[in-house]
Amino acid sequence: MLSAAWVVAVTVGLQSSPSTTSTSTTSTTSTTQAIEEQPITRLGQNLAHDLKALGSPSSAIILGLGVAATGALHPSDDDVAAWVAQQGGSLTYTPIGGLIGNEWLQGGAAVGTYVIGRLQDSPTIAHIGSDLIRAQLLNGVLTLGLKVATDRDRPDGGERSFPSGHTSATFASAAVLDSHFGWKVGIPAYAVAGFVGWTRIRDNQHWLTDVVFGSTIGIVAGKAVTQGHHIAGFTVAPSVTPRSAAIYFIRN
């Protein structure tokens, strides 16, 4: 079962495969990247590259904002947990968030997207799948490392609460989709990720700041992986003849 974000990814990818008549540099570069990245067999090399990308200014800005928000909201952790305790048990819909945000589901969906792209000979879908795989791997390394280092107890008494892995995984996927397709896909993808984060709080699995910093880690991972990998959009091509003039918008 795929989450709504993955359905959007596959659907849009199928509709926006590069045209064989387009000579866009972006499209050509994307095709080459999708073939050369080999996200399954080059996991180690890709991870090393993506870890280096974390040092970019954009990653630093996102991380700084996340740290600031986490620090500002930390005093509210106990209040939010107390409110959740007053509400009683889980709601009927909150287990959906636990399913969507499951790291194995997110990783499996990423691999599935890549395989679909290769089977359909679609460099666009294969490239998106490759970036999703890389984002999940990078996010997993960062999230697990922080969980072990902080060893924070969960509101229900469990261990390794900080940051929320379900939240970081879905935000990593949303960041990849947003980078490739822009706000029209990014907004619903982030909305799904935000829903996952909310359900983790409502189910008493995580503190508020676990979710806030989890979303930060996910976004940083997704954006680091997709630096220079934007493949959706349009090429504007003006055309002039002795009798007419036109501007063509070619989907990449």
Secondary structure, 3 states (H helix, E strand, C coil): CCCHHHHHHHHHHHHCCCCCCCCCHHHHHHHHHHHHHCCCCCHHHHHHHHHHHCCCHHHHHHHHHHHHHHHHHHHHHHHHHHHHHHHCCCCCCHHHHHHHCCHHHHHHHHHHHHHHHHHCCCHHHHHHHHHHHHHHHHHHHHHHHHHHHHCCCCCCCCCCCCCCHHHHHHHHHHHHHHHHHCHHHHHHHHHHHHHHHHHHHHCCCCCHHHHHHHHHHHHHHHHHHCCCCCCCCEEEEEEECCCCEEEEEEEC
